[in-house]
Amino acid sequence: MTYEAVIGLEVHVQLKTASKLFCSCPNKFGAAPNTNVCEVCTGLPGSLPVPNHEAIHYAVLVGLATNCTINQASVFARKNYFYPDLPCGYQISQFDLPLCEHGYLTINVKNQTKKIGITRIHMENDAGKNIHAPAENQSYVDLNRAGTPLVEIVSKPDLRSAEEAVAYLKTLYGIVTYLNVCDGNMEEGSFRCDANVSIRPKGSATLGTRTELKNVNSFRNVQRAIEVEIARQQDVLEDGHEVVQETRLFDAVHNTTAAMRSKEEAFDYRYFPDPDLIPITISDEEMAKWRSEIPELPASRLKRFMDMTGLPEPEAEILVQNKELSDFLEEAAQSANPRKVASYILGPMSRIANAQATDLRPSHWAMQAKNLAELVTIVDSGTISTKIANDIFEDLLVSGESPKDYIASHGLAQISDSSELESLVRAIMQKNPKETEALKNGKTKLIGFFVGQIMRETKGKANPAIVNTLINKIIQE
């Protein structure tokens, strides 16, 4: 039997406000355990939460950018469940009146566009973090993360493959980072997702039993986890068994999913409006102001970059996915050829990033956009060759030195003096009489041989265009 997958994603996005959602504690990652805490985020009796207006602002921006309807009156609710890192015994979330709903994103997979529905975007505070120490046979609770402002973005089950799921996540990631409401650090959990996966006979309209893959925090692992789970469910059904609704964890080392806990068909969280929090109300004036703040988003920038650089979509998409990188290109392209700026980013800069096992982010290095523009301009002027530019690129990237100063201090300026080069060309041709005679008799492939000899003699500093012109002049004498 042929099966098709049905996938829905629940994406948790940490908002990068200065303080937490309901208190003034710093919203920072990496502090010593249980230092960014107070009475509110530790759930002490009698403490009262106060909503962070900037978090609401950020959440609305996400809703607007994903084509949602914004409910200008919405309510915080208590979602009751027990977990060691949830000291209140409930999470403050939203239920029947979320801030945003009925949106969509458009994704592109294999040159096919598809609209993916978004059921709702609601706000909630994050829980703390359990730290397990098996060697000590005990666990610890760090409440620094408790109270961090989140938006949960719940898609409709419109995705049909792991590839589509990753395309949706990358599109969403681009939006929240372009809005500057999330730092996008997936290793720190700023952007993570749960994937609901089921399969059904192809052509069937009935949904299969779903499993939930919990807290997957990289694009590659999302794709791997979903593919593994689809294959596992298919094996279960083909063996004559039934898929059990449960929460599963992905093991990236062994490329498997394993049961974490069983999940009832409908868990009763006993939602009710939080009595300590008044409803959220957003005025028409505030909505208009926030709507005007939406910047150019990745889909629009992608089309513009394709026109600006002449690059095909897959290459332009690499430049656009990372806002910091695309801003870097944009700045450099103001004073240098955009296509050539892009070629250095996708060429030597990308190779260095891969060698260092880091992402393609300009802030990792000292080179500024104006320095890259200067390098492109210097190569275009013929001061140095493309080869020399590639050879010195890593030094410039790491040091942040002006290319003009670097070239001067290392004596790398290209030799473009025709009389000087002509003497050298004639000398090389005299040293290689057989090749010279063959070239004069029409074996034009030997031009490359002579250019290589001259470049070796000048340590790559000869202007290759002038060398080519001189070779053709001499063989016609």
N, C-alpha and C positions, 0 to 999 in steps of 0.2 A: 504494500500500500504506500502511496505517496502522501507525505504529510506537509503541512505548511505551519510555520511558526506564527504565533500572535504574541507581540511584545509591547509592554507598556513600561515607561520609565518614571520613577519618582526621583527627581534631582534635588539635592539639598545644596543651597548656595549660601555660604556665610557672607553676610554683609560687612563691609569694612568700615563700620562706624568707629568713632573714637572710643565709645563706651558700649556697654552691653544693652540688651533690649529693654530691661526694666529697672536698671540701676546704673549708678555712675562708675562702676568698676571698669578698669581698662579692658578694652577688647583687643588683647594682644596674645600672640602665640609665643611659647617658649619660655615663659617666666617659671620660676621655681614653683613646684607644686603647692597649690592652695594658698597662693599669695595674692592673686587678683580676685578676691572674694569678699563678700559682705553678708549682712543679715538676709538680704533679699535673695541673692543667688545661692545661698546655702539653705534656704527654706526655713529660716527660724520663725517660730510662731510670733504673730503680731507684726511682722514686717509687711510693708505695702509696696507693690510694684508701681512704677510710673513709666508709661510708654516713652520710648525714644523716638522723637518726631522725625529725626533724620533717617532712622531705619524705615519708617513708614514711607517717607519720601523715596528712598532707594527702591523699596518694594513696588511702588507705583511705577517708577521708571521701567522696571523689568516688565511689568504688566503692559505698559504702553508699547514697549519695543517688541512684544510678542503678540501684538494685535488682540489683546484681551479687553473685555469690558471691565471698567473699574467701578467697583461698588463704593460710592462716596460715603456710604454708611455701612460699616461692618463691625463685627463683634469678636472679641477674644473669648475663647472658651477653655475650660479645663478638660484635659484629656487624662483620665485617671488610669494609671497602671504603676506597678511596683518594679523598680530596678535600683540596684545599689547606688548608681551615680545620679539618681533623680531624688534629691533629698525631700522635696515637697510631697512626693507620692503622686504627683500629677505634672503634666507638661502644659504650659500655656500655649495654646495653638488656636486654630480657627476651624469651625465645622460647617454649619449651615449658611453662614454669611461670610465667605472668604473675601479678601480684598480684591482679587482679580479672578475672572473666569471666562470661559468660552473664547479662548485664543487659538492661535495656530502658528506654526513655523513651516517654511518651505525648505526642503532639503534637496540636494542634487546627488544622485548616485548613478554612476555609469551613464552620464549625460541625460538622465531622466529626472525631471523634477517631480516632487511629491509633497502634498500638504499633509502635515501631521498635526492633529488637533491637540489642544491643551485644555484639559478639563477645568483646572483651577490652579491658582497660585495663592498660597496662604502663608501667613507669617507664623513663626513659632520660635520659642527659645530652645537652644541646644541643651542637651544633657551634659553631665560631666564625662569623665573618662575613667574606665577601669584599667588598672595596670596589673597584669598577672605576673607573678614571680614564681614559676614552678619549682625552682631550686630551693626557695624558702618555704614552699608549700603554703603560700598565702597571697592575697591580692590587696591592692591599694586603690584608693579612690582619689583622683585629682579633680577638684571642682573648678579649676580655672576656666574651663570651657563652658561650665553651666551658666546659662543666661546669654550666651552669644546669639546675636540676632541671625535668624535664618529665614529664607523663603524656600518653601517646598513647591516645586513645579511638577505637576502631575499630568503626564501626557495621556491621551486616549490610546487604546490598544491598536494603533494604526501601523505599527512597525512590523515588518514581515521577515527581517533578517538581522543578523548581527551587524552587517555592514550598514544597514539603514539606521540602526541604533547609534552607531558611532558617528555617522553623519549628523544625526539629530543632536547628539551631545556636543560635537564640535561647533555646530551652528549656535547652540545655546551658550556655550563657553565664550565664543566670540562676542556675543551680545552683552553678556554681563561684564566682561572685561573692557569692552569699548565704552560701556556706560560708566565705568570706573566705580562700580558698586561692590566689586569683589576682586580680590587680588589674584584669584585663579590658581593659587598654589595647591595643586591636587595632592602633593605629598603630605601637606599639613592638614588636609581634609577640608579645604575651603570650597571645593567643588567635588561632590561625590554623588553616587547614585545607587538606588536599589532598582533591580530589573525584575519585572514580573513576566515570566516566560511560560507559555503553554504551546502545545501543538494540537492540530486537528487534521482529519483527512482533507486533502486539498479539495476545495470546492464546497466544503461544509460551512454552514453559517453558525453552527453551534460551537461555543467556546469550550476548549478542553480544560482540565484541571491545571491550575497554575502553581508554579513555585516561585518564591521570591529569593533572588540573589542579593545578598546584603552588602552594602557599603563597599562597592567596587570603585577604586579611585584612580584609574588610569584608562585612557582610551583603548590601549592595547589589551588590558586585562578585561575590560568590558566585552570586547569582541571575542576574546578567547573563552570567557566564562559563559557567554550566551551560546556560542557554538558547541561547547562541551555539554551544556545543559540540554540543548535541543537533541543532540545525539543520544544522551542518556535517557531522555523521555521516550524517544523513538524505540530504543532497545527494550525499555520496560513494557511498552505496549505490544511490541512484536513478540515478546516472551509470554504474552497472555496475561500480564498483570495490569494493575491500575496505578496511574500516577497519584501520589499522595500530596495533598496541599501542605506545604511546609516551607520553612525558611532554610536556605542553604548557604553555605560559605564556599567561595572559590579558593582553591589551593593552587597558587600560581606556580609553585615548584613542581608539583606532580600533575598539573593540568587536569584537575578533577574538581567536582563539587561534592560537598558532604553535608548531610543533614545537620542543622544547628538546633532547631526545635520544630515541633509540630505546630500547625496553625489552624485554628478552627475556621469554619466557613465565614463566620461573622463574629469577631471579637467585640465584646461590649466594653468600650472605653468610658461609658457613662458621661458623655459630653454634656456640659451645661455652661451657660454664660458665666464668665469669671465675675464674681460679685465685687471684687476689688478694683475692677477696671471698667471705666465708662466706655461706651461705644466709640469707635473711630469715626470721626466726621471730617470730610474733606470738602472745602468750599469750592465753588466754581472758579473763583479767582486763582486759588492755589492749583487747581487742576490745569488751568490754562498756562500758568507759569511753568509747571513741571513738564507739560507737553512740549513747551518751547525749548526745553533743555535737552531733548533727545538729539544726540550727535549723529554724524554720518555713521551708519552701521556697516558691518563687514560685507553684506551682500552688495550694497551700493558702492563701497570702496573697491570691491573686487572688479566690478565692471569698469570703474574709472582707471584702475591700475592696468587692466588689460589693454585699454585704449592708450594709456600713457607710455607703457613699456613695450607693447606689442607682443607680450608673452602669452602663451596658451594658458587656459584656465588652471590646469593642475599646478603649474609653476607660480602663477599669480596668487593662487590660493595659499601657498606656503607663506608668501609675504604678508598676506592679509590676516591669517589666523591669529597672529601675535600682534596686538596693537602697538606694543613698544617697537617691534621690528618695522611695522608699516609706517609708524611715525618717523623712524630713523630714515627709511628710504625717502619718505615725502620731503623731509628737510634737506637731505643730500641732493635730491633731484631738482631742487630750486635753483642750483647753480652748476649742475652737471647733467650730462646725458642720462635720462632716466633708465633706459635699457641697459647701459653700461654699469650704472650704479647697481641695478638689480642683479647683473651677472656676477659682480664681485660678492654680493650677499649670498647668492645661491651657489657660487663657486667656492673660492677660498675660505670665506667666512663659515660657510656650511661645513666644509671639510674639517676645519679646525674645531668647530663645535662637536662634530662626530668623534674626532680623535680624543677630545677631552671628555666625552660622554656627558655633554651638557646640552641644554636646548639652545636654539638659535635666538639668543636674547642679547641685544647690544650692551645692556648694563653689566654683563659679565666681563666686559673688556674696557680698556681705556680709550679706544678710538672714538672720536666724535663724528657726527654726520658731516660736519664741514671738512674734516680731514679726508673722509672717503671721497667727497666731492672734489677736493683738491687733487687727490691721487688720480681720479678719472680725467680731470682736466690736464694734468701733467702728461699722462699717457697720450691723450689726444693731440697734445702740442708736439709730440715727438721727442720730448726731453728724455724719457726712458721708454724702453720697450715693454710690451705686455708681459713678457717672460720675467723681466726684472721686477715689475710690479708684483707679480705673483710670488716671486722669491722673497720679497721683503714684506709681504703683506702681514705675516704673523708678527714680525717685529713691530710694525706700525699698530697692529691691533692691540698688542699687549702693552706697548709703551705709551701710546697716545701721542707720539711725537708728530709734528708737522711733516708730511711727506717731502715738502720742499727742503726743509732743514736736514732731514735724514739723507736725502739724495746728495745734497751738497757736502755734508760731513763725511760721507762714505765714497765720494767720487764716482757716483753712478750715472751721471748725466750721459745721455746717449750721444755718440759721435755722429754728427750730421754734416760735418765739413766734407764737401764733395772731393776736394783736392786730396785731403788726407786719406779718405777712403779709397779713392781711385788708385793711389800708390799701393795700398794694401791689397786691393783686388788684383792688380797686375802681378804683384809679387806672389800671391797664392796661385794664380793661374800659371805662372812660370814654373812653380814647384810641382805642378801637376799637368805636365804636357799632354799625356794621353787623354786625360779627361777633358782638357781644353779643346783638343782636336776633335774629340767625339761631340762635344757641345757645339762646336762650329759646324759640324756636319749634320746637325739637326736633332741630336739626342737631348732634348730640352729638359728631361728629368734631372740632368746633372746640375741644373741651376741650383736645386736644393742642396746638392753636395757642396757647391762652392759657398753658398750662403752659410751653411753649417760650419765650414772651415773658417770663414771670416768671423762669425759670431764666437767661435771658440777662441780665435786669436785675440779678439777684443773683449773677451769675458762677457759676452752678451750685450755690449754697449753700442755696437754698430747699428745704425738706422737701417733696418732690413729693406725698406722701400727704396732708399737711395742705393743700397748695395745691388738690388735687383736691376735698377735702371743702369747702373754702371756696367754690370756684367753684360747686359744686352747691347750696350754701346760698344764695348770692347770686342765682342765676338763678331760684330758687323764691320769692323775696320778692315 
